[in-house]
């Protein structure tokens, strides 16, 4: 009984194999498939060069990614770059917090003469020049 099942299984496999081969031949007879195959064959040298270059690049990238020295140098460079920016941001944030606290504690009334006196402050002048330049640039960009 098992021999009969095995023979039937083999026959089914053979029939399927023949169907698969027939479908493959039908596909290969299509003009667009033949044109694609011809193009692939013509471009094979270029594809080989491309795959070779890609394989070399992959090896290079793998070696760079696994290089601990490079990773440490990259992290060090990032810290050197980010460190001053972080310190500046921290200083600005501290200044803003302190100024906010002082402004909330102060009950001082600032009149017109107080404003005129503040306008002479070098830091205020610097801020006004910056605001003026920023508004000019914004206006120029809005016209474009």
Long-range contacts (C-beta under 8 A, 24 or more apart in sequence): none
